[in-house]
Amino acid sequence: MALAKEKSYLVLNYNTNPVSISTRHDSYLIDGGSNESPSVLPLTIDEIITANSNGYAFKYGLLFFEEEYQEDIYEELRIKDWKNILTNLQIEDIILNPTKEKLEEILLIDNEIYFDRIVGIYTGLKNAGIDISNRVELVISLREKELSEKKRKTEIVLSKNDSLKASPKISEDVDLLKKQNEELMHQMEEMKKIFESQINSNSAEVTKEDEPQKEKETKKSAGRPPKNK
């Protein structure tokens, strides 16, 4: 389908946060929306092309297009792998219903801006009190760490039985944190023992100091009281 130059096409924001884009002459802040009711902004194809050149909102799935026109618009923008751009609903499904294949999809993400969408949706679900498996949390945490270290290709391997194998460096970091935590717990336990020992020792000393005083009081009160003159 040929795109008409004079026609306006709806740009959709499914995120709860607003998204900004700029065209040749204007800048727009598209209000936050939801999966059920996205915010919309009508733009011509020329404005969409310029906005794409000025940013990454379309490339990394911050903004989408109407299903009827999306293929032609992505083709015009020369975004070839647009079918692999994860929607918010797809990301939620990966987080809440994880499989080896689904988790590998987010491990293939090699851009921090794109991966921030994963982290944002994960954080939103977490804050809403939704239970998320430890395995998913670990995958997200480790991949986020890799990307912060500029590792575009992941070294995290998910085995056939869905167990997680991190790169040697990440494994060392995790092991170090575990070791530090164990040492801290041990130190706290030792301090607790020392504290309890000091309390017991102080209690014993107080008891010993009280005993002679009690004896004096006992001796002082013994015998007849003095006669009045």
C-alpha positions, 0 to 999 in steps of 0.5 A: 500500500502506497503511503499518501504524503498528505495523509496523517498516520497515528503514532501510538504510545502504549507506555505509561510514561510520555515519549518525546519526538521531534520533527523538522519544525516541531517537538512533541510530548506524547502522553502516557497511555496503556495497553488497552488505551494508547495515546495517539499523535497524528503525523504525516509520513514526512514527519514520521521519517524526520522523527525517526532520523532524530531519535530511536522511538520507533526502532526500539519500540517506544512508539508504534503504528496502526496495524493497517499501516505499520508494515509500509511505514517501517519499510519507509523508515528502513527498519527491517526487523520491525516484526522482532520489536517486542511490544509491552504485552510480549515483554509482560508475557516473557516476564510472567510466563518465562520459557528458555526460548522467551528469555533468549529473546531478551538476552538478544537485545544489545542496546541499553535504551531498548533493554530499559523497556524490559527493566521498566515493565519488570519494575512496574510489575514488581511494584504492583505486587505481582510474583516474578520468578527468581530466574527471570529476575536474575536474567534481567539483572545479569543482562542489564549488568552486561549492557552497562559494561558495553557487552552487546553480545551476551555471555549468559547461557540458558541450558536445556533444563532452563538452568542459568549459566553466567559468564565467568566474570559475572559468576565471580561477582555473584560468588563474591557477593555471596561470600561477603554476605556469609562473612558479614553474617558470621561477623554479626553472629560473633559480635552478638556472642561477644555482646551477650558475653559482656552483658553476662559478665557485667551482671555477674560483677554487679551481683558480686558487688552487691553481696558484701553490701548485703552482708554489712546490712545483715551484720548491722541489723544483728543484736539488740537495739541500743538503749535510750538514755 
